[in-house]
Amino acid sequence: MTHDDMQDIRKAGWELPREVLDTLGGYQREFLMAQFTGTRTPGYYAARLAALGLAGLGRVVDAACGTGQWTVALAGLNGQAEGVDIDAGRLLVARELAGAMGAANCAFRHGRLEALPFADASVDGLFCRGAFMFSDTARTLAEFRRVLRPGGRAYLDANGPGWTAHMFWTRGLRARDWNQAASAVMTTLRTALGRPARIFLTAGRLRALARANGLTVLGCGPEGSLSCPPGRRDSVPPIYPERMFGLPAVHELLLRKDGP
Ligand SMILES: C[S@@+](CC[C@H](N)C(=O)[O-])C[C@H]1O[C@@H](n2cnc3c(N)ncnc32)[C@H](O)[C@@H]1O
């Protein structure tokens, strides 16, 4: 019997039209399968968001939403969830996912982190996973501050140097994927040259960037370590190890907009 990816997706509790999956190949399909199978169930995403305090809010935004699995989970926990991404193909998958999952309070828009398509002070919560370090980080944080209501909170994560070492060695040289290895070298060079995007970040740099853009840092730690309020017991296990090659792998940050 041939292996059926669709069965794995359904087994994890997701609904997605088979025709949508069939349009994806190569890396896009690999990416989707990693997000929608195994332990990555709808319940997993909901538990993670609830632990971060992104539940019971009015309007929330999934900034750089990709294929929309976090957006759908946000919609189940909050009044209204809106996903934004620059990749029109991923937005198509996200819309189909939301439709198949019956998430009626979920919408998607094309847009950039550095110019979010929302009015000033119109958003209660922001979630940004796996994308911040690809954007112009200062402009993105300024946008987060602009669109959040006073008291609104934001979550983001960012690759640290350990992730770049992993890209270079494990995904690159060892797997003989020269694009990955070259990309890790470019990331390192861009970071060293102080470029704003496609970089890796240290925890100190992340905190400093957030403060410089007028956001209060509620917490900063390795991926999977933060909860709101701090120390909440139902936080869920991390996806990534704390360190890769002895270096911090992925940091996460919880922020709040204080003042107008
Ligand atoms: C690694 S994926 C993460 C997607 C999703 N947040 C998740 O956790 O599955 C990175 C996403 O960021 C999007 N992206 C990258 N740079 C962006 C930017 N400047 N503005 C908006 N989206 C961006 C990409 O199109 C992609 O969907």
The ligand as a MOL file (V3000), in Angstrom:
LIG
                    3D

  0  0  0     0  0            999 V3000
M  V30 BEGIN CTAB
M  V30 COUNTS 27 29 0 0 0
M  V30 BEGIN ATOM
M  V30 1 C 8.9650 29.4260 8.6410 0
M  V30 2 S 7.4670 30.0830 8.0080 0 CHG=1
M  V30 3 C 6.4820 30.1880 9.4880 0
M  V30 4 C 5.0140 30.2540 9.1850 0
M  V30 5 C 4.0830 30.1680 10.4000 0
M  V30 6 N 4.2280 31.3230 11.2570 0
M  V30 7 C 4.3360 28.8780 11.1710 0
M  V30 8 O 4.7880 28.9410 12.3260 0
M  V30 9 O 4.0700 27.7960 10.6070 0 CHG=-1
M  V30 10 C 7.8820 31.7800 7.6870 0
M  V30 11 C 6.7550 32.5520 7.0480 0
M  V30 12 O 7.0570 33.9390 7.0890 0
M  V30 13 C 6.6220 34.5360 5.8830 0
M  V30 14 N 7.3830 35.7870 5.7850 0
M  V30 15 C 8.7260 35.9400 5.6750 0
M  V30 16 N 9.0510 37.2410 5.6710 0
M  V30 17 C 7.8890 37.9370 5.7890 0
M  V30 18 C 7.5500 39.3360 5.8330 0
M  V30 19 N 8.5160 40.2650 5.7800 0
M  V30 20 N 6.2730 39.6820 5.9550 0
M  V30 21 C 5.2890 38.7540 6.0090 0
M  V30 22 N 5.5390 37.4090 5.9490 0
M  V30 23 C 6.8190 37.0170 5.8520 0
M  V30 24 C 6.8930 33.4790 4.8330 0
M  V30 25 O 6.1360 33.6830 3.6600 0
M  V30 26 C 6.5030 32.2110 5.5930 0
M  V30 27 O 5.1630 31.8620 5.4000 0
M  V30 END ATOM
M  V30 BEGIN BOND
M  V30 1 1 1 2
M  V30 2 1 2 3
M  V30 3 1 2 10
M  V30 4 1 3 4
M  V30 5 1 4 5
M  V30 6 1 5 6
M  V30 7 1 5 7
M  V30 8 2 7 8
M  V30 9 1 7 9
M  V30 10 1 10 11
M  V30 11 1 11 12
M  V30 12 1 11 26
M  V30 13 1 12 13
M  V30 14 1 13 14
M  V30 15 1 13 24
M  V30 16 1 14 15
M  V30 17 1 14 23
M  V30 18 2 15 16
M  V30 19 1 16 17
M  V30 20 1 17 18
M  V30 21 2 17 23
M  V30 22 1 18 19
M  V30 23 2 18 20
M  V30 24 1 20 21
M  V30 25 2 21 22
M  V30 26 1 22 23
M  V30 27 1 24 25
M  V30 28 1 24 26
M  V30 29 1 26 27
M  V30 END BOND
M  V30 END CTAB
M  END
